[in-house]
Amino acid sequence: MKFIHGRRELLSGIVPGYTDPEACTRQLMELKKQVPSLYALLSVNACALAFTHYPFAPAWLTVGLPGPMIALCAFRAVHWWRMQPQDIAGPAALKRMRATSLLTVLFSVVFVGWAMMLNAYGGPFEQGHVAIFVAITVIACIFCLTHLPLAAFLVTVIVMGVFLIHCFTSGNSVFIAIALNTAFVTVVMVRILTNNFLAFLQLVASKAEAQRLSEENQRLAHTDSLTGLPNRRYFFQRLDALIAASAGNGAAFALAIFDLDRFKPINDTFGHTAGDRVLEETGRRLEAFAGSGMTIARLGGDEFGVLIHAAARPDEVADLCDRICAALRAPISLGDTQVVPGCSGGLALYPQAGRAADALFDRADYALYHSKERKRGSMTLFSQEHEDAIRDARAVETALQSADLAAEMEMHYQPILDTVTDRITTVEALARWTSPKLGRVPPDRFIAVAERCGMIHSVTLLLLRKALADAARLPPEIGLSFNLSSHDLASSETVIAILAAVRQSGLDPRRITLELTETALMRDFEGAQRAITLLRALGIKIALDDFGTGYSSLNYVHRLPLDRIKIDRGFMADVESDLGRSVVSTILDLCQNLGLDGIAEGIETMEQLNAVRRHGCRYVQGYLIGLPQPITELLQRLAAMTGPGEPAAI
């Protein structure tokens, strides 16, 4: 098989039309290096032969005929020297080589015929020069036409054929010996030419294969293996290229980021195979929008990026992104089950939102974060309002990093009432920060900034130690409820530090309740499970905060060892309506069936309090029950509400 394959490769260089385009171009490139030398050698040899025969042969043989022959050689040599074979495609290269083979035949016939005519003149030395001319011509052609075997073989056959016939018919034993010797050398050299050309073809083939593999590796390096879409690396390369092009021509473009709202719950509930199918279907839906003016990529996880190269008016770009968002929100079939992944998006326009790649991407990501927090399931266009919010967050971050947090932060406490006994059973610790530079900073602002800049773990531990110290001053029947950030459970070091802080405080762990949001659980459900198991092993209670605002709270309720569920304050505004009563009643029934305490947040009126009481809600919290206040004011209030040795009552 190797022999047959080698002969087929050799055939590709000998038979016109049976060849590879890449090999043709490479052959032409190699020939350019040698053919001018061949023409130069022929010209010099012809001049030498004409000079030695000038005294003996007619002038037309030594001057008239060699002149045009040498001029034609010079013309062809210049033609090859100026040629750019790398710019000649395979078919055109094949055509050039066919023409070269025909010209080679013509040149060989003319030169050997001229030499044989000169051989009739002069003495033995001049005739010996003719033999040397023929031998050198053959050798030169074989060497210089190594990469065009067809031409080399034709020259060898024509020149050596004429020379052998002439020598054998001369009857001169010296000429016959010279002819045989030259023929033997020629055969050996043809063999070497054949082997060299086969090696050349193999080298071309290996380079072509290496190039193909390199291109394939580059494609794979820029492709997401699951969805088949371009990956994050390619996305940012295209983003950099767009910015460079737009900086030159002033063209605008848009960057959009899309994120599935409920991918992690789907992945946790139905498994990773189902999650992969959701991502694959999302990729297919995005490809339906792809075109020459768009770059679509999977950035990682359930996040996808879109570059709209020639952005039209902002409202048209926003409309396109809304349509993409709507397509990704549509239900996805998983066999007999349908899931609704949902989708939110963020959009930033160049150059309004930024002129650098990282700035533009960060602003699109900020717009996505805004969608997730404020209007989940929709697209947000980055605006000046968001830019102002970013500057404000940077100011908070700067102040936070330079703050004396132990001195500037304090805890306020809001009571939770037992409606059966009308007594306070727990107080929720709420952080307050008064910055010397910024004044009072709302908790939602500095907590979010602390999460983004990586300070949340130190802030959590600082506030927890303050709350534990304050709780030690409370009556023993009153518990402490403390909120953990969504980042805290994901850090095993933070969980261990929380356990250590509780032990060091000397407070009974059974008096402590740690409140978690669904966001905290969604970040790393398995890690959250392990952390909750450790915390409850110490006796700490776990509450799920803001129940009902997420999309998969029921999934977490039945899979986690919870103690309490806090009903989000958003349901309290409509608690007296038929729908509001049904929702609150349903959640309370769930708590009763699971053996969990239900706590209604946001109680601000007596009507709301009476309504949740009628539905069997035992624990309530809100401004009606008590505003958050420092520990000293809380202790004064508790002292005023109770007598010596009595539990705190409302």
KOLVEXDREN-929077 format. One record per residue (C-alpha): residue number from 1; x, y, z. Coordinates in steps of 0.001 Angstrom, whole numbers. Each point is the difference from the previous one (the first is absolute). Layout:
<atoms>
{NUM {X Y Z}}
...
</atoms>
This chain:
<atoms>
{1 {0 0 0}}
{2 {2852 2412 807}}
{3 {1573 -754 -3398}}
{4 {-3280 665 -1832}}
{5 {-579 3199 1959}}
{6 {3513 1203 -837}}
{7 {-493 -715 -3710}}
{8 {-3307 1878 23}}
{9 {1802 2987 1554}}
{10 {2702 -218 -2654}}
{11 {-2680 -231 -2688}}
{12 {-1484 3246 1296}}
{13 {3224 1785 -935}}
{14 {391 -1700 -3398}}
{15 {-3466 -213 -1516}}
{16 {-1691 3382 -577}}
{17 {-3419 143 1615}}
{18 {736 -2648 2611}}
{19 {1219 2228 2798}}
{20 {-909 1817 3168}}
{21 {-509 3804 -175}}
{22 {2113 577 3108}}
{23 {2805 -2155 -1437}}
{24 {-174 1951 -3298}}
{25 {523 3304 1757}}
{26 {2861 -1404 2058}}
{27 {1608 -1482 -3158}}
{28 {-171 3365 -1719}}
{29 {1581 1715 3023}}
{30 {2898 -2460 -37}}
{31 {417 263 -3782}}
{32 {364 3778 250}}
{33 {3164 -547 2026}}
{34 {1583 -2303 -2644}}
{35 {-1284 825 -3504}}
{36 {1811 3366 -347}}
{37 {3229 -1838 869}}
{38 {-797 -2591 -2674}}
{39 {-438 2672 -2670}}
{40 {3192 1707 1136}}
{41 {1920 -3288 -216}}
{42 {-1352 -728 -3489}}
{43 {980 3482 -1153}}
{44 {3552 -254 1371}}
{45 {489 -3521 -1430}}
{46 {-1357 1101 -3380}}
{47 {2382 2980 -72}}
{48 {2962 -2278 864}}
{49 {-949 -2561 -2659}}
{50 {-469 2697 -2635}}
{51 {3377 1542 923}}
{52 {1958 -3285 -360}}
{53 {-1663 -725 -3355}}
{54 {166 3535 -1385}}
{55 {3202 -625 -2040}}
{56 {-1406 -3180 -1583}}
{57 {-3774 327 -389}}
{58 {-2021 2432 -2153}}
{59 {-904 3342 1560}}
{60 {-3715 -731 17}}
{61 {701 -3010 2279}}
{62 {2346 1837 2379}}
{63 {-1577 3465 -24}}
{64 {-3300 154 -1889}}
{65 {-1811 -2869 1706}}
{66 {1441 203 3558}}
{67 {-871 3721 297}}
{68 {-3810 -406 -71}}
{69 {267 -3163 2108}}
{70 {1933 1804 2752}}
{71 {-2317 3039 -215}}
{72 {-3019 -2270 469}}
{73 {1690 -1636 3009}}
{74 {627 3429 1537}}
{75 {-3632 1001 -572}}
{76 {-1289 -3177 1660}}
{77 {2437 373 2894}}
{78 {-1265 3540 695}}
{79 {-3589 -1236 -309}}
{80 {591 -2644 2675}}
{81 {1949 2385 2208}}
{82 {-2917 2474 49}}
{83 {-2656 -2675 536}}
{84 {-1885 -115 3358}}
{85 {-1012 -3674 191}}
{86 {-1463 319 3516}}
{87 {-2754 2158 -1522}}
{88 {-827 -2536 -2707}}
{89 {-2865 -2379 810}}
{90 {269 -3753 -580}}
{91 {-1704 -204 -3441}}
{92 {1979 2980 -1318}}
{93 {3216 -1503 1394}}
{94 {-762 -3268 -1800}}
{95 {-502 1934 -3238}}
{96 {3360 1746 457}}
{97 {1770 -3309 537}}
{98 {-1548 -1494 -3121}}
{99 {1225 2971 -1997}}
{100 {3452 -373 1586}}
{101 {115 -3686 -989}}
{102 {-837 842 -3628}}
{103 {2605 2768 -115}}
{104 {2535 -2374 1510}}
{105 {-622 -2475 -2826}}
{106 {436 2818 -2534}}
{107 {3205 1256 1620}}
{108 {1473 -3504 286}}
{109 {-699 -769 -3677}}
{110 {1490 3298 -1116}}
{111 {3130 -194 2174}}
{112 {812 -3656 -612}}
{113 {-679 412 -3725}}
{114 {2337 2993 -109}}
{115 {2675 -1920 1913}}
{116 {-240 -2986 -2357}}
{117 {406 2313 -2988}}
{118 {3137 1520 1564}}
{119 {1342 -3502 622}}
{120 {679 -301 -3740}}
{121 {2612 2747 211}}
{122 {3412 146 1623}}
{123 {2273 -2675 1322}}
{124 {-267 -2519 2839}}
{125 {291 2681 2661}}
{126 {-2938 1934 -1403}}
{127 {-2037 -3192 -322}}
{128 {876 -859 3613}}
{129 {-1274 3440 1002}}
{130 {-3325 -844 -1662}}
{131 {-205 -3215 2053}}
{132 {752 1954 3175}}
{133 {-2651 2612 -985}}
{134 {-2628 -2711 -401}}
{135 {911 -1720 3275}}
{136 {13 3253 1961}}
{137 {-3329 1023 -1539}}
{138 {-1634 -3252 1086}}
{139 {1445 188 3492}}
{140 {-982 3649 352}}
{141 {-3551 -692 -1130}}
{142 {-376 -2917 2402}}
{143 {1226 2052 2945}}
{144 {-1815 3223 -870}}
{145 {-3274 -1716 -937}}
{146 {-139 -2317 3010}}
{147 {-3385 1461 969}}
{148 {-1376 -454 -3538}}
{149 {836 -3639 -817}}
{150 {-2042 16 -3224}}
{151 {2239 2677 -1517}}
{152 {3179 -1626 1373}}
{153 {-955 -3397 -1453}}
{154 {-875 1492 -3389}}
{155 {3317 1879 -183}}
{156 {1904 -3124 1020}}
{157 {-1741 -2172 -2582}}
{158 {375 2521 -2833}}
{159 {3582 1100 664}}
{160 {1344 -3413 980}}
{161 {-1915 -1697 -2791}}
{162 {1474 2251 -2662}}
{163 {3462 -176 1586}}
{164 {-27 -3809 296}}
{165 {-1150 -435 -3595}}
{166 {2663 2375 -1205}}
{167 {2786 -1683 2007}}
{168 {-956 -3547 -956}}
{169 {-355 850 -3684}}
{170 {3408 1724 -10}}
{171 {1786 -3323 414}}
{172 {2539 1669 2289}}
{173 {652 -2173 3026}}
{174 {939 3017 2141}}
{175 {-3289 1721 -772}}
{176 {-1889 -3237 662}}
{177 {1733 -343 3400}}
{178 {-763 3637 816}}
{179 {-3658 -548 -1002}}
{180 {-352 -3125 2140}}
{181 {1693 1668 2962}}
{182 {-2225 3067 -337}}
{183 {-3103 -2185 -325}}
{184 {897 -1914 3185}}
{185 {558 3218 1959}}
{186 {-3289 1347 -1346}}
{187 {-1926 -3099 1131}}
{188 {1459 321 3498}}
{189 {-865 3682 122}}
{190 {-3550 -654 -1241}}
{191 {-378 -2482 2829}}
{192 {1220 2597 2470}}
{193 {-2380 2546 -1549}}
{194 {-2898 -2415 469}}
{195 {805 -585 3665}}
{196 {489 3708 660}}
{197 {-3289 866 -1640}}
{198 {-1836 -2641 2028}}
{199 {1551 1450 3145}}
{200 {-1074 3466 -1138}}
{201 {-3601 -1137 -506}}
{202 {-30 -1666 3403}}
{203 {1345 3181 1561}}
{204 {-2700 2073 -1733}}
{205 {-2650 -2467 1145}}
{206 {1271 34 3587}}
{207 {77 3807 14}}
{208 {-3527 110 -1380}}
{209 {-1140 -2446 2667}}
{210 {1801 1999 2681}}
{211 {-1693 3155 -1286}}
{212 {-3366 -1742 17}}
{213 {557 -1231 3543}}
{214 {1150 3461 1070}}
{215 {-3127 1572 -1484}}
{216 {-2149 -2685 1610}}
{217 {1682 539 3369}}
{218 {-498 3735 -366}}
{219 {-3653 -570 -832}}
{220 {-409 -2282 3011}}
{221 {1825 2525 2197}}
{222 {-2601 2580 -1026}}
{223 {-3043 -2291 203}}
{224 {-2162 -1038 2923}}
{225 {-118 -3799 -70}}
{226 {-3568 -294 1318}}
{227 {-1926 2535 -2097}}
{228 {2320 286 -2997}}
{229 {-70 3773 367}}
{230 {3174 2107 160}}
{231 {1400 192 3525}}
{232 {1008 2819 2330}}
{233 {3526 290 -1449}}
{234 {-1295 486 -3535}}
{235 {-2677 2423 1230}}
{236 {2559 2326 1554}}
{237 {2278 -244 -3042}}
{238 {-2902 1134 -2187}}
{239 {-834 2718 2537}}
{240 {3566 1323 -140}}
{241 {-86 -96 -3819}}
{242 {-3314 1880 -88}}
{243 {1314 2670 2343}}
{244 {3144 428 -2121}}
{245 {-2058 276 -3199}}
{246 {-2568 2331 1557}}
{247 {2730 2263 1386}}
{248 {1161 510 -3578}}
{249 {-3311 476 -1787}}
{250 {-2189 1236 2846}}
{251 {-2558 -2803 -462}}
{252 {-2230 -964 2914}}
{253 {-726 -3527 1207}}
{254 {-1719 -1669 2937}}
{255 {925 -2635 2580}}
{256 {-2732 -2041 1677}}
{257 {212 -2643 2725}}
{258 {-2781 -2532 588}}
{259 {-298 -2182 3092}}
{260 {-2534 -2745 713}}
{261 {-1995 838 3125}}
{262 {-813 -3501 1208}}
{263 {2739 -2169 -1448}}
{264 {1537 -1085 3314}}
{265 {-3305 -1186 1513}}
{266 {-661 -1953 -3214}}
{267 {3486 -1481 177}}
{268 {-415 -889 3696}}
{269 {-3483 -1472 -440}}
{270 {308 -1921 -3268}}
{271 {3741 -673 -102}}
{272 {2970 1154 -2055}}
{273 {-1134 -1845 -3134}}
{274 {-3200 2025 -36}}
{275 {2035 3139 668}}
{276 {2215 -773 -2997}}
{277 {-3077 -439 -2190}}
{278 {-1297 3388 1141}}
{279 {3323 1614 -918}}
{280 {82 -1762 -3378}}
{281 {-3540 1172 -812}}
{282 {898 3518 1126}}
{283 {2978 -73 -2371}}
{284 {-2235 -1128 -2894}}
{285 {-2473 2795 688}}
{286 {2783 2559 53}}
{287 {1408 -1330 -3277}}
{288 {-3361 776 -1620}}
{289 {839 3691 502}}
{290 {3579 -322 -1249}}
{291 {1033 1767 -3170}}
{292 {2899 1771 -1617}}
{293 {-547 2971 2275}}
{294 {-69 -1900 3298}}
{295 {2375 -2021 2142}}
{296 {-1644 -2387 2473}}
{297 {1995 -1863 2650}}
{298 {-394 -1985 3179}}
{299 {1903 1901 2669}}
{300 {-205 -2725 2629}}
{301 {-2628 -1805 2062}}
{302 {-3423 1247 -1088}}
{303 {1308 3378 -1201}}
{304 {72 920 -3690}}
{305 {1428 3045 -1780}}
{306 {-1118 1713 -3212}}
{307 {1892 2620 -2016}}
{308 {-2146 1988 -2428}}
{309 {2621 1339 -2405}}
{310 {-1879 2792 -1740}}
{311 {-2276 1380 2687}}
{312 {-2968 2013 -1227}}
{313 {-2043 2265 2258}}
{314 {11 -983 3689}}
{315 {-3719 -825 -88}}
{316 {515 -2380 -2959}}
{317 {2879 -1764 1753}}
{318 {-2043 -239 3208}}
{319 {-2926 -1442 -1998}}
{320 {2286 -2667 -1512}}
{321 {1331 -912 3436}}
{322 {-3545 -161 1380}}
{323 {-868 -2498 -2744}}
{324 {3079 -2078 854}}
{325 {-944 109 3680}}
{326 {-3556 -1079 -820}}
{327 {1276 -2922 -2097}}
{328 {2203 -1205 2867}}
{329 {-2892 280 2485}}
{330 {-2159 -2440 -1949}}
{331 {-573 -3449 1606}}
{332 {2437 -2794 -830}}
{333 {-1168 -3594 -320}}
{334 {1955 -2646 1922}}
{335 {-1794 -3129 -1083}}
{336 {-3293 -95 1868}}
{337 {938 3077 2040}}
{338 {56 3640 -973}}
{339 {2226 2511 1759}}
{340 {-35 3775 -237}}
{341 {3569 1274 431}}
{342 {-879 3685 -248}}
{343 {2489 2579 -1210}}
{344 {1233 3455 978}}
{345 {2345 2208 -1978}}
{346 {2267 3014 159}}
{347 {864 2242 -2946}}
{348 {2789 2570 -430}}
{349 {641 2211 -3034}}
{350 {3398 1053 -1371}}
{351 {1266 2673 490}}
{352 {-2638 1411 2387}}
{353 {529 -2687 2668}}
{354 {3766 -255 -392}}
{355 {2874 -75 -2485}}
{356 {2043 -2821 1540}}
{357 {-960 -3685 -128}}
{358 {-37 -530 3767}}
{359 {-1985 3202 632}}
{360 {-2591 -858 -2636}}
{361 {-386 -3574 1245}}
{362 {-224 1107 3631}}
{363 {-2796 2430 -848}}
{364 {-1949 -2633 -1894}}
{365 {510 -2299 2987}}
{366 {-1210 2758 2333}}
{367 {-3123 404 -2140}}
{368 {-528 -3779 242}}
{369 {393 167 3787}}
{370 {-2584 2800 31}}
{371 {-2404 -2201 -1976}}
{372 {503 -2881 2422}}
{373 {-593 2202 3024}}
{374 {-2733 2363 -1218}}
{375 {-1817 -1426 -3031}}
{376 {916 -3629 -379}}
{377 {-904 -1502 -3346}}
{378 {637 3135 -2053}}
{379 {2776 1948 -1727}}
{380 {1601 3116 1511}}
{381 {1855 2595 -2069}}
{382 {2906 1547 1873}}
{383 {-732 3696 552}}
{384 {1348 3073 1752}}
{385 {-2031 -975 3039}}
{386 {1985 -3225 229}}
{387 {3258 1903 -513}}
{388 {-904 2210 2969}}
{389 {-778 -3118 2039}}
{390 {3413 -1459 -879}}
{391 {1748 3176 1117}}
{392 {-2004 -80 3206}}
{393 {967 -3648 569}}
{394 {3664 867 -577}}
{395 {-241 2766 2558}}
{396 {-1532 -2472 2475}}
{397 {2721 -2551 -777}}
{398 {2747 2578 532}}
{399 {-1518 1082 3302}}
{400 {-566 -3614 1056}}
{401 {3602 -995 -649}}
{402 {1390 2913 1986}}
{403 {-2589 -123 2806}}
{404 {495 -937 3629}}
{405 {-2887 -2455 -204}}
{406 {122 -1014 3646}}
{407 {-579 3611 1038}}
{408 {-2298 1098 -2823}}
{409 {-2373 -2976 -167}}
{410 {-2607 -918 2569}}
{411 {-2942 -2349 301}}
{412 {-3662 862 335}}
{413 {-2591 -2541 1035}}
{414 {-3585 -535 -1132}}
{415 {-2246 -2185 2148}}
{416 {-1954 -3058 -1127}}
{417 {-3275 -513 1868}}
{418 {-1725 -3220 1038}}
{419 {-3690 773 -674}}
{420 {-1139 -2790 2312}}
{421 {1752 1335 3117}}
{422 {393 3617 -1186}}
{423 {3640 -185 1025}}
{424 {3240 712 -1864}}
{425 {1851 -3236 -658}}
{426 {2751 1078 -2398}}
{427 {1705 3147 -1261}}
{428 {1442 314 -3484}}
{429 {3425 1669 -195}}
{430 {227 2634 -2732}}
{431 {3275 1723 -937}}
{432 {372 3778 -33}}
{433 {3009 1915 -1365}}
{434 {681 3689 482}}
{435 {2998 1034 -2108}}
{436 {1907 3191 885}}
{437 {244 684 -3757}}
{438 {-3412 -1105 -1282}}
{439 {-2240 204 3062}}
{440 {-2620 -2713 551}}
{441 {343 -2711 -2673}}
{442 {-3009 -2351 -449}}
{443 {767 -3693 664}}
{444 {-1043 -1146 -3457}}
{445 {2600 2323 -1515}}
{446 {3029 -818 2146}}
{447 {-766 -3731 204}}
{448 {-211 -233 -3805}}
{449 {3262 1939 -357}}
{450 {1698 -2160 2630}}
{451 {-1051 -3102 -1950}}
{452 {1389 1343 -3252}}
{453 {3337 1164 1430}}
{454 {610 -3139 2093}}
{455 {-406 1573 3452}}
{456 {-3272 -1695 875}}
{457 {1551 -2796 2076}}
{458 {1857 2370 2317}}
{459 {-3091 2249 241}}
{460 {-2229 -2983 841}}
{461 {2308 -1226 2768}}
{462 {387 3491 1458}}
{463 {-3771 550 117}}
{464 {-653 -3499 1347}}
{465 {2406 530 2914}}
{466 {-1698 3306 795}}
{467 {-3430 -1666 -116}}
{468 {1142 -2885 2204}}
{469 {1423 2415 2567}}
{470 {-3285 1943 37}}
{471 {-2092 -3183 182}}
{472 {1831 -976 3190}}
{473 {-1666 3049 1633}}
{474 {-3510 -1128 -1013}}
{475 {-2284 -2095 2207}}
{476 {798 -3703 -515}}
{477 {-3443 -735 -1470}}
{478 {590 2395 -2937}}
{479 {1870 -1360 -2975}}
{480 {2194 1693 -2593}}
{481 {-633 -126 -3751}}
{482 {2904 951 -2286}}
{483 {137 281 -3807}}
{484 {2745 -1683 -2024}}
{485 {1093 1245 -3408}}
{486 {-390 -2129 -3093}}
{487 {3819 -262 -59}}
{488 {442 -1174 3592}}
{489 {-1257 -3558 -375}}
{490 {2170 -487 -3086}}
{491 {3124 555 2114}}
{492 {915 -2895 2270}}
{493 {2467 2284 1841}}
{494 {-2815 2433 789}}
{495 {-2282 -2800 1254}}
{496 {2751 -1293 2285}}
{497 {637 3545 1239}}
{498 {-3742 403 741}}
{499 {25 -3188 2082}}
{500 {3098 1198 1852}}
{501 {-1589 3407 704}}
{502 {-3125 -1643 1426}}
{503 {2043 -2269 2274}}
{504 {2175 2897 1197}}
{505 {-3033 2173 796}}
{506 {-1271 -2411 2627}}
{507 {-3553 490 -1317}}
{508 {-2191 -3087 -155}}
{509 {8 -951 -3743}}
{510 {-3677 -1004 342}}
{511 {-846 3681 433}}
{512 {1543 844 -3386}}
{513 {-1788 -53 -3361}}
{514 {1910 630 -3211}}
{515 {-2093 1358 -2873}}
{516 {835 -1042 -3570}}
{517 {-1406 1241 -3274}}
{518 {-748 -2164 -2991}}
{519 {2870 1745 -1801}}
{520 {2408 -1361 2613}}
{521 {-1241 -3513 -693}}
{522 {83 366 -3784}}
{523 {3693 948 -60}}
{524 {1066 -3468 1129}}
{525 {-2799 -2219 1234}}
{526 {2194 -2957 977}}
{527 {2395 2292 1855}}
{528 {-2940 1711 1727}}
{529 {-1337 -3395 1057}}
{530 {3312 -917 1606}}
{531 {266 3378 1738}}
{532 {-3568 -199 1364}}
{533 {672 -3499 1304}}
{534 {3057 1274 1914}}
{535 {-1894 2986 1423}}
{536 {-3010 -2046 1126}}
{537 {2309 -2590 1563}}
{538 {1016 2749 2452}}
{539 {-3661 731 748}}
{540 {-384 3106 -2175}}
{541 {-3398 403 -1701}}
{542 {-325 770 -3718}}
{543 {-2638 2268 -1549}}
{544 {-782 503 -3692}}
{545 {-484 3741 -506}}
{546 {-2261 1766 -2535}}
{547 {-1887 -3195 -798}}
{548 {-2180 226 -3097}}
{549 {2090 2484 -1960}}
{550 {2194 -2614 -1670}}
{551 {-806 -2585 -2659}}
{552 {901 -3226 1707}}
{553 {-429 556 3723}}
{554 {-2098 -3162 342}}
{555 {2915 -1963 -1392}}
{556 {2239 1263 2809}}
{557 {-2629 -363 2710}}
{558 {-344 -3739 -417}}
{559 {3718 -648 -535}}
{560 {1436 2032 2881}}
{561 {-290 -418 3791}}
{562 {-1733 3344 678}}
{563 {-1575 1234 3225}}
{564 {-1806 3145 -1110}}
{565 {-1429 1643 -3095}}
{566 {-345 3771 -182}}
{567 {-2852 1047 -2293}}
{568 {1110 2907 -2157}}
{569 {-1423 3423 920}}
{570 {-1245 408 -3569}}
{571 {-2944 -2300 766}}
{572 {-1150 2061 2963}}
{573 {-1249 2935 -2088}}
{574 {-2710 -2246 -1518}}
{575 {-582 -2280 2962}}
{576 {-3590 1215 341}}
{577 {-858 -747 -3639}}
{578 {-1233 -3421 -1131}}
{579 {3219 -736 -1917}}
{580 {2231 1281 2815}}
{581 {-1850 -2061 2578}}
{582 {325 -3108 -2194}}
{583 {3759 443 -453}}
{584 {717 634 3688}}
{585 {-2319 -2817 1045}}
{586 {1699 -2414 -2378}}
{587 {3484 871 1303}}
{588 {-1146 -367 3616}}
{589 {-1579 -3381 -782}}
{590 {3314 -1070 -1522}}
{591 {1842 1070 3167}}
{592 {-2450 -1904 2198}}
{593 {246 -3157 -2111}}
{594 {3810 118 82}}
{595 {188 867 3678}}
{596 {1600 3417 -621}}
{597 {-615 3336 1665}}
{598 {-1535 2556 -2365}}
{599 {947 3662 567}}
{600 {-1890 2779 -1786}}
{601 {2202 2987 -833}}
{602 {-1118 3546 -730}}
{603 {-2916 274 2443}}
{604 {-748 3726 104}}
{605 {-3726 221 849}}
{606 {-2370 -1594 2469}}
{607 {-2067 -1269 -2940}}
{608 {2988 -1915 -1319}}
{609 {764 -1363 3457}}
{610 {-3584 -1171 502}}
{611 {-76 -1537 -3482}}
{612 {3109 -2148 499}}
{613 {-1201 -954 3474}}
{614 {-3257 -1283 -1504}}
{615 {2049 -2144 -2388}}
{616 {1868 -1549 2898}}
{617 {3305 1874 -338}}
{618 {1605 -79 3432}}
{619 {3112 2151 -541}}
{620 {-37 3497 -1511}}
{621 {2493 2767 -631}}
{622 {-338 3558 -1267}}
{623 {-199 3686 868}}
{624 {-3256 -590 1887}}
{625 {1807 -2374 2341}}
{626 {3109 2148 286}}
{627 {2533 2011 -1966}}
{628 {3646 -1076 -132}}
{629 {1836 1655 2903}}
{630 {3400 -140 1756}}
{631 {508 -2538 2763}}
{632 {-198 2620 2765}}
{633 {-3413 1245 -1167}}
{634 {-1201 -3546 -482}}
{635 {1031 -943 3536}}
{636 {-1804 3069 1362}}
{637 {-3127 -963 -1905}}
{638 {150 -3583 1198}}
{639 {485 1190 3567}}
{640 {-3035 2283 -320}}
{641 {-2180 -2797 -1413}}
{642 {839 -2639 2617}}
{643 {269 -321 3659}}
{644 {2773 -1733 1928}}
{645 {399 -3581 -1196}}
{646 {-2736 314 -2633}}
{647 {494 -629 -3710}}
{648 {-200 2962 -2377}}
{649 {-3568 744 -1053}}
{650 {-1417 2364 -2555}}
</atoms>
